């Protein structure tokens, strides 16, 4: 597998992190070592100084894109999973990373809300979480994704198989 970044985007609770975890495990089983960048993990480390304003969210993604590029420049493929809610921000990320493949983890809003074990959607609908993606802040479905998996219609293993085929390592 060449040193590129597979950037998984999708609404909150779409299954991005779960699919990324299973994908990483499958790649490791095949002897392909890959770095993992996850939105929640980076928030607690690299971007711990940022809040959740629109400006801070873009800065978090900008930082993550630069980290992915550094890995790629050192020959290490990356699987990144971030909400990345708008076409504008995804274009910025693509421009920073360079060797880039966008994967869209498509999931209906209804299914994402059903999966929400943290109750974030309920809090957002009650006005307790301002600017929550997909409720009070936009989520634009990407039209330029190189791979689309339907996580509300397809199991995790099949989503991973589809991504592996798109990466050329199936």
Protein Blocks (a to p, Z undefined) as FASTA:
>chain_A
ZZddddddddehilpmmmmmmmmmmmmmnopacddddfklmmmmmmmmpccbfklmmmmm
mmmmmmmmmmmmnopacddddfklafklmmmmmmmnopacdddddddfklmmmmmmnomm
mmmmnopaghiehilpccdddfkbfbdcdfklbcfklmmmmmmmmnopZZ
